[in-house]
Amino acid sequence: MTVVLEGERLVETARGLREADTGGWRESALRALVSSFGWRWRQAAGDAGEAWLRPTGRYESPFAHNGEEFVGLHVPVELVEGGAAAKAESFRRAAEALTEAFGRASVMGAYGGLGPFYESTPRWGSPFLRWRGKPDTLELRAGERGPELLLQPTDPVENWFWRQGHGEDFALGGFFGSLPVPANGGLGFPGYWRTDDWDVYTTALSDFLGSLPAATSALGIELDLGIHAKVPGTYGPVVFHISSGERLEIAHSTQEPAGAGSGTDPASLGWIPEATTPAELSHWIDWTHHSGAFGPDDIDGRELARLLVDTLRGLGVASPKEDLSLSDHAQTVDGYRVDFYGLTLRENP
């Protein structure tokens, strides 16, 4: 493990970035900025923990409407040799120091598999905290080897985000939350994409669940998501409860009214009977079975997604688009209004 920035040095660097004059993200101004921090001029990520700039290229230029020649200055915080849990813990330490210095981030979330300007995100997870500003924004985000600071022009990254509301499959993943604070004035959130295809939904759900405990652990939040399903013969009960903080566990209720969907024996699908092995986490639904609890390094998103989808189809649920929704208040998390793009679901209307 190589610590690049910590404690006072981390906060001082972040403060210097927030106060920096980026000169419209032109090269001349950025060369002076990089020099003032004592960094070398680099336009590609390296392995040595050095700061680097992201130039405006083919995928960035459609969103850089003000002539920005660069769209980000990346500064590694820590290079972590361990797995997802170790990287999430490193992120959380940095997040706590920055929150103490600057207050709560105005925007938080996890990008999912697709990051700004169509970049791929780190394999271990994609959490971020964003202190939004104009014309520039400071972000703590997941890097491939650990957390990094990112100073970026606000408009290009938000232009990219807004334009992903085209509704095509996999347009956005993860989740995005905002606080009702002045810093978020004018911030827009794109529309959802939805699907009737169970295979597409399984893939999206797999991506969402697979990195969820790393994201929630890194961000220091807990998600409590109940999923309603329009099971034939019912009014749409909550059949699953997803709880994710430092660990993730899903509870399943099989107590539908008589005549509801044919169903399948939950244990034969892979659910653990509560009567045999109690759940590790607490759940607010009246559950009978659970998935077991998983941390960032031992979760299999594909298996969990398949477990949920096989259960839903066995209950006779016809469409993920038309027949699934989130429980009331699921989109309020620690004061943030959160959109779960990776789940493709909104609150129960």
N, C-alpha and C positions, 0 to 999 in steps of 0.2 A: 504494500500500500504506500502510495506517495502522496503526501499532503502538499498541495500547491498553495492553497489559501485557507486560513482558519482564524477564528477569533477576531481580534481587532483588525488584522490585516485583511480578512475577508470583508468586513464591514467597510473599512476605509476604501478598498478597491471598488466595492459596489457603490459607495457614495460618490466616488470620483467619476464613475461611469454615468451615474444619474445626472451629475452636474456638468458633464462634458459637452462641449460645443462640437457637434459632428459635421457642421458646415454643409448641411443638405446631403450628407453621405457621399461627398465628392472625395476623390483620392487625395488631393492636396491637404484638405483639412484632417483627414483620417491619418495621414502620415505624421502630422504634427501631434495628433492625439496619441497614437501608438508610441511615438518617441517619448512623450511626456511621462508615460508609465514605465519606460525603460524596456519595452518589448521590441522584438524584431518584427519586421514586416513579413507576414506570412499569409498566403491566400489558400491554404489547405490545412486540414487537421493533421496533426502528427502524433507521435507516440510519446513525446517528451514532456507533455503537459504545458505546451506553450500556447499563448493566445494566437488566434488567427481570424482573418476576415473572410466573409463570404461575398464574392463578387456577384453582381447582377448578371445572370446568364440567361440561357434559353427559358428555363422554368420560372425564373424570378421576374423577368422583364415585363410580362403581361400585367403585373400587379404593382410595379414601381412607376407610378404615374407622375412623379415629381422629379424625374431625372436622376434618381439615386443610382450611383455607380456600385454601391455595396448595400447589402441588406442585413448585415449582422457582424458583430464583433464578439467572438466566442472566447471565454476565459475559463479554462478548467479549474475546478475547485479541489478535486481529489481524484487520484487514479487508484481504483479499488481492484484488487486482485480476486476478491471473493465473488460469490454469486449474487443473485437478485436481492437476497435479504441484506447482505453487506452493503450493496450499492444503495438500497432504500434507506438504510440507517445513516449512511453518509449524507444523503440528500436531506434527511430529516434534521440532522445536526446543523447543516448549513441553513435550512429553512428557519429553524428556531432562532439562530443568530440574526438573520436578516429581518425576521418579523419583530424581534425585540428592538431593532434599530429603526425600522421604517414603518412599523405597524403592519396590519394584516394586508396581504396581497389583494388587490382589487379583483383579480381574476385568478382562478385556479382550475386545475383539472388534469386530464391525461389525454394525450393525443390519439392513442390507439396505434394502429399500424401505419398511419399516414400522417406525416408532419407537414408543417408549412412548406409551400412550394413543391409539394409532392415528394418530399424526401422520405426515405424509410426511417423508422424510429428504432431506438436501441432494443435489442432482443429482450433485455431484462424488464423493461417497462418504460413508460413515457410520461411520467408526472411533470407538471410545471406549476410554478407560481409566478404571477405577473404583476408588477407594480406599473400600471399603465400611466403613460404620460403623453404629452404632446410637445415637440414632434417625435420624441423617442420614448421607448419603453424598456425597462429592465426586467429580465426574466431569469429565474432560477429554473433550469430544466435538466432533464436526464440526458447525459451523454453516454456513449457506448461503454465507457470505462468508469463512469461515475458522474456526479453532478457538475454542472458548469454554469457560469454566469453568461448571459447573453444580452448585449445591448443591441437594440434593433430599431429601425424607423417604424413608427406605429402604423402608418397607413398601408404599406405593402402587405404586412402580415395579416392585417384585418381585412384588406381587400381579398386576399386569397381565401381566408376563412369564410367570408360572406358568400363568395361565388361558388362554394361547395354545396349550396342549397339547391342544386339542380335536380335532386331526387333520384339519381342513378344509384344502382347497387354499390355499396361500400364507399359512398361519397365521403363519409366521415365515420370515425370510430371513437372509442373512448367516451369521455364526458367533459363538459365545460360548464363552469360555474362562475357567477359574478355577484359581487356585493352591490347593494343599492347605495352607492357613494358617488359624490361629484366626479371623481376620477373616471367613472364609467359613463359619463355623459356622451351620448351619441354612439355608444357601442351597440352593434347589431349582432344578432345570432341567426344563422341560416336555418332554413327549414329542414325537417327530417327527411330521410329516405326510408321507405317501408317496402316490404316484400310479402308476396303470397307464397313464395317458394320455400319449402321447409329446408331444402339443402342450402340455399343461400343464407337463410336465417341461422342454421346450425353453424355455418362458417363464421358469421358475424358474432354469434354468441360465444363461440370458442375463443375468438380473438379477445373479446371483452373480458371473459372470465379468467383467461390464462395469465394475464398480467395484473388483474385487479388487486390481489393482496399486496403486491409490490407497490402499486400506486397509492392505495389507501394508507399503507404503512409509511411510505415516504412523506405523504402530505399530512399525516397525523390526524386523519379524519376517520369516521365510521359511517358506512353506508348501511341503511336498513331499507331494503327494497322488497316490497311485497308485489307479486305478480298475479293479477287477476286473469282468469281464463274462462271464456264462455263455454263451459262444459255443457253439452246437451242435457236439458232437463233441470238446469240451475239458473240462478241469476248472475252467474259469474263470480264464483268464490275466489279468494286468495288461495292458490294451490301451492305456491312456493314463497319462501322468505329467504332472501339473500342477505347475509350479514357479513360485512367485510371491514376489518380494521387491520390489526397486525396479522390476523388469520381470516380465512374465508370459510364459511359453512353455509349450506343450503338446507333448509327444513322443508318438508313436504307434508301437506295435509291430505289425507285420503277420506275425510269425513264429509263426502258429498251426500245430498239427499237421495233417497231411494229413487231409482230410475235414471240417475245421472249416468253418463257415458259408460260403456262396457268396462273400461279400465283393464289393467293388468296387475298381477301381484307385484307390488313395488319391490319386494326383496329379489324377485327374479330379474328385475332390471338393473339392480345394483344398489338400491336404497338400503340403508342400515336401519333395522327396526329400533325405535326408541326403547322398547321394552327389553331388548337384548343388550344394547350399548347406548347409554344416554348421550345426547348431543353435548358437545364441548362448549358451545356458545348459547346465549339466551336468545329466544325467538318469541315474537309476540303473537304468532298464529298458534292455533291448537294443533300442533304437528304430531304425526305418528311415526315418521321416518326422517332420516337426515342423510346427508352425503358424507359425513365425516368432515373434519376441519383440516385446512391446508394452508401452509405458509408460502411465501414467494418462491421458494426453491423446490417445493414438492407438489405443486399443483399441475394437473393435466387438463387444460381448458377444453380439449377435444372430448375427453371422456365425460366431463361434467356437462358440456353442451349436449352431447348425445343422450345422456341420462335424462335431461329435462325435456328434450324434444321427443324422445321415445315415450316418455310418460304422457306428454300432452296429446300425442297422436293416439295413444292407447285409450285416452279418455274421450276421444272423439272430437277434439278441438280441430276445426277445419282450416283456420288460416292464422298465421302469426300477425298479419297485417290487420285483420278485421276483429280478431277474437282475443288479443292479449293487450293488457294495459297495466300501468303501475298503480299501486295503492295511493290513496290520498296522502299528500304531504311528502311523498317520496322524493320530490324534486326540491325540497328544502333541506339543505345539509349545512349545519353549523352557521346559519345566516346567509349562505349562498343560495342563489337560485340556480339549479343544476339541470342541464339537458343531457340525457343519456343517449348519445348518438349511436354508440356501439350496441345498445339494446334495441334501438329503433322504436322505443316505447315512450309514451307520455302517460301522465296521470289518468286515472279512471275518470271519464267524463261524467 
